[in-house]
């Protein structure tokens, strides 16, 4: 069982052991680095997906996700203002993602309180660097700053299954108000990411509204905080890196075993990745608090290979351990995906994908959907 008494010693052991094990570590590379743009930069994309499942009770589902990313230099003060405008179509009731929630991270990222798709400002934050220190503050995507991977991190161009995008034991909020401080590593010393944000993100409130987003002091809401240490590892190839972190979510949580009262959630995680024989590989692991989290532990791995200039292939598998306090009829969940991304044109790509999901939502009864499901999909990406 992971508790606050075991969490701190575990983190200390992580941080003390890693530099010794990787004494030749190089400077850590940070996520979401400042672009240094002198003029406004506009980047857009439209992601279209189609998925069907082997279980006849699950309907096919199609979706669209248009996005616009704007980077605006801030004259005088320096730094940059980042704006992310996003829209999605309404997720289909009875569709693939209704039953197999991890199968498509592109679906339902921008919805209103009724669950209907909409256009919204998802991110709006200021970023600047001062020497080796970076600061980002505003409306942010917390998952963009920690638990990153070069080969299993982007649902738009890599895996669609969310367990192959981020560690399933980390209780990330939706787009939320937050502050991120980063420092660069040097030699065997790691770079650090310090993150503090509201647990009440835009999609976490029942209304999905901006007034509720800014109402961070309501009963039950809390702080999402994380500290991550990262080392660059030359011996593991060009993308070689080790990242170890700890996180906490202090919002009110019901106890998994249904005892009276509320508790908080917290956990530890790690990412190890590199390149070998022309393949990129990534390993993830994590654990969360047994009192608060249905997902108790997580392990996963992914491999990516650039076959030709136009063809990228990825294969990944994850296992999420169920909390035994949930009782009978619940078992560990396994998810796997293989995709082939083909760049038809510089601005157009097609990605067929096949997924296997065992015990979706930890349900091993097969009463709602089959215990084993195959998901067949196609993603079309258009970049502007």
ABEGO torsion letter per residue (X at the ends): XBBAAAAAAAAAAAAAAAAAABAABBBBBBBGBBAGBABBBBBBBBBBBBBBBABAABBBBBBBBBBBBBBBBBBGAEEBBBBBBBBBBBBBBGBAAAABAAABAABGABBBAAGBBBBBBABBBBBBBBEABBBBBEBBBAAAABGBBAABABAAABBABAAAABBAABBBBBBBBBBBBBBBBBEABBBBBBBBBBABBAAABAAGBAAAAABAABBGBBBBBBBBBBBBBAAAEAABBBBBBBBBBABBBBBAAGBBEBBBBBBBBBBBBBBBGGBBBBBBBBBBBAAABABABBBBBBBBBBABAABBBBBBBBBBBBBAAAEBGBBBBBBBBBBBBBBABAABBBBBBBBBBBGBGGBAAGAABBABBBBBBBBBBBBX
